[in-house]
């Protein structure tokens, strides 16, 4: 049933995807805002309480419906699983941005590509060169496909089924939304939500990276994962972007600017840059004996890399679906 549920949800989403501001998103947003206003006192304990008041009711409600339907009919259970997956899988919610940016760059419409990238990521794209448009587009797509597709796949396989999917996607939203700068929100809220999502995403992010390595350039993906993932201050994004870039044979996040003494590295998708001296390990602060930095790999991403990224993602999806099919078959035979 797991394989069939995911397959039907993917097919349904390809025909008609939910918009970014769909009713489900608005419910989660409203619950998050209410919990923030009710419990945000700046103390870690209250931040945990605020997070739980949003995540637990949604997760438990989905689980209760799932088990009630399971006691009635297999067909109803399948329908419920497909519905939950359809509402949480976001393949088409971001893929149209990627496709439109790719098409704009192919027809040399850089202005349109900048506008689309800004609408998608919120980055300042004024006078952004084509190379940086491609780089940011690849980074945003790699992170998005993990959080909207592969992370959902993993949490649907855990024993709580569709409840795990809701837990993961709600935690992802809170970790992202509560971490945004705000004068009305304490830092404790964002720190707890980000840490909670990090824990939930620890295993899925590594499985996604392994999938990229298997269907892409394996040696470069593993090398980048081991030696360059720490160049991002977000550990999960660092692994995804390093392995994804390595699988494509390109460098992501490095370098943005360089001279004889400094290389400026982007440490997160929308975060600040940090200076590293050549030969200094990313984790080294320069106060002790710096370790030699590993040599760079791959080429600068170009417009053609966007098409390669499409192939990489679809091969990874096929890999996951084959594994799910074999797992389902093994369980059925057993």
N, C-alpha and C positions, 0 to 999 in steps of 0.2 A: 504493500500500500504506500510505503514511503516513496518509492521510485515513481509510481503512477501519480501520486499527489503532486510531486515536484514537476513532473513532465507536463501535466495538465495545467498547472499554474503558469509555467513558462510559456506554454502555447497561448493561454488566455491573455497573458500580459503582452505578448507580441501583437495580438490583434487590437487590444484596447488597454492602454496602460493608465493607471491612476495619475492624476496631475499632482504636482508638488504640494498644492494647497487643497488636498482632498479632505473630506469630513473626518477621516480617521486621524490625519495629522492635526487637524484643528482640535480634536478631543484631547490628544496627548499634550498639545501645546497649552490648552486651557488648564488641564490638570497640573502641568508643570508650573504654570504661573500662579495657580492657587496655592500649591504647596510652597512655592518660594515666598509668597507674601505671608503665609501662615506660620512658617517654621524657621525662616532664615534669620537667625540671631547672631551669626558669626561664629558660633561654636560648632566644632566637628560633630558632636552628638546630635545636634539639631539638624545639621546638614544630612546626616545619615537618615534621620527620621523623615525629612522632606523627600529624600530619594525613595525611601521605602513606601511612602504614602502614594507615590505615583506608580511605581513598578509593580508592587505586590498586587493591588486590586486588579489591574489589567491582566497580569499573568494568571492569577487564580481564576478570574472569570472565564478566560479562554480554556483553561484546564477543566473546569467544572462542566462547561458545555461539551467539551470533547468527550469526557467520560460518560456523561449522560447519553449523548448520541451513540457512543460505542455500545451501550447496553441495549440500545433499540435496534440499530441497523448498521451494517457495514457501509452501505451506500451513503447513509447520512453522515457517518464519520468521514468518509472520503470527501464528500461535498464540503464539510466544515474545514478539513485540512486544506483543500484547494482554495477555499475562500480566504483563510488566514494567510496562506502563502501568497496569494494574489495581492493582498493588501500590504504585505511586508516586503515582497520582492520589488526592487525598484530598478530593474534593468533599463526599462525605457524611460524612467524619470530623468536619467542623466545622459543616456546614449544619444538622444537627439542633439544635445549640445555638442557632444564630441563629433557627431556626423556633420553638423552644420559648420563647425569650425574647420573641419577637414575640407569640406567642399568650398568654403570661402577662401582658404589658403590655396587650393588647387586653381581657383580662378583669379588669384592674386588680389583678392579683395581683403586687404589687411585691416582696413577700418571695420568691416563687418566682423572679422575674426576677433578683433579686440573687444568690440561691443558684446559679442556672445560670451567671451571668456569672462568679462567683467560681470555680466548677468549671472553666469554660472557660479563663479567663485567669490565675487566681491572684490577681487584684486584691482589695484590701480593699473589699468592697461594703457593709459595715455602714452603714446609714442613708444610702446613696447615693441622691440624688434621681433621679427618672425621667429628667430631661434628661441626666444624666451616664451613666445606664445605656444610654440610646440612643446617646450619643456613643461610649462605649467599645465597644459592640456593633458599631457601624458601622466603627470603626477596626480592630477585630480581624478582622472579616469581610473588609474590603478587603485587608488584608495576607495573610490566609489564602487567599483565592481566588487571589491572585497566586502565592503560593508552592506551592500545591497543584494549580493548574490551568494558568494561563497561563505560568508559568515552566517547567513540565513540557512544555507544548506547544513552546516555543521550543527547549529542549534536545533534544527528540526529532527536530527538523528538522536538527540539525547532522549532519555526516557520520558520527559514531560512533553515531548512532541511539539505541538503548536504553541504551548505555553512557553517553551524555550525560545521560539522565534520572537514572540512578543516581548519577552524579557530582554533579549539581545537588542532588538530595534529600539525599544523604549530607552534602554540604558545608553545606546548610541546617541539618541537625540538629546538626552539630558546632559551627557558628557560634552557634547558639542555646543548646545545652547547655553548652558550655565557657565561655560568657560569663556563666553564672549565678554569683553570689557563692558562694565556697567557700574554706574554710581549708585544704583539701587539694589545691587546684589553683592553679598559679601564674598571674598575670595574663597572662604571655606566651602561654600556650596559647590563652586566649580572644581575645587581640588578633590572633593570626595567623589563627585560624579565622574570626573576624569579617571580617578583611581579605580573606581568600581568597573568602569567600562574596560580599562586596561586589563583587569583580572579576567573579565568575561571574554575578552578578545585575545588573550594570550595564546591559547591553543589554535583557534581558527586562523589567526594571522600567519602562524608558522605553517599550517597546512596549506594555506593559499600560496605562500612563498615556495613551498615544496612543489606544488602543482605548476607554478610558473617555471621552475627549474626543469621539471620533467618534460614539459611541452615546448620549452624554449631552448636557449643556449645554456645547457646545464653547467658547464664549467664556469662561465662568466657569472651566472646567477649565484652559484655557491661562493665563488670568490668575493663577489660584491657583498653578499650577505655577511660573510665572516669579517671582511676588512673595512667596509664602507658604511654599514648600517648605522654606526654610532655617530655619523656626521649630522644626523637629525636629532634634535632634542626630544622628539616624540619617538619612543622606542619602537612602538608598533608600526607607525608610518615609515620609520627608518628601515625596518626589515622589509616591508612591502615594496618600498620604492627602490631600495638597493637590489633586491632580487628581481623585481620586475624590470628595472633598467638593464640589469645583467642578462636576463633572459632575452631581451631585445637587442643586446649588444651595444647599448648606448649608456652614456653617463647622465644621471639625473641629479640635480642639486649641486653639481660641480662642473666647472667653476663658473661663477657669475662674473667675476672680474679678477684679474691677476696682474701682478707686476713682478719685479725681481725678488720681492721679499714676502709677499702676502698673497694668499688665495682666499677669496671670500666665498663661504659656503652657506647656502640656505639650510636652515636647521628644521624647518617645518613647512607645510604647504603655504601658510600665510603668515609665517612668523618672521622674526628678524634674522639678519645674517650675523655670522660670527667670524672673526678673523682667526685664521690658523697660520702659524709660520710654517714654511716648508720643513718637512722632516719631523714635525710635531704630531704626535698622536692626538686624535680628537678628544680623548678623555684626559689628556694631560694639560695642566694649566700653565706650564712653562716654569714652574718653580723648582722642579726637580730635573733629573736627567731625562729629556724627552726621548721617546722611542721613535725610531724611524717610521715615517708614514708609509703604508704600502703604496706601490705605484698605481697610477690610475689605469683604467681599462676602457675599452670601447671607444666609440666615436660620439661626436656631438649629435643629438637627435635632429633630424630634418623632417620635412613634410611627409616624406615617404615612410618615415617611422610610424606615423599615425596609422597607416594601412597595416603595417606589420603588427601593431598593437591590437587591431581588430582580430587578426588571425590568432594571436596569442591568447586572447580572452576566450574566443570560441573553442580553441583546442582545449583550454583548461576546463571549460564548461562540459565539453564532451568527455574529458577524462573523469570528472566528478560523476557525471551521469552513468558512465560505464561502471565505475566503482559501486555506485548505488544499485545499479541493476544486478551486479554480481552478488552484492550483500543481500539484496532482497531475494534473489534466487536461492542463495545458500540457506537463508532463514526459512523459505518456503519448503525446500527439499528436506531440511532438518526437522 
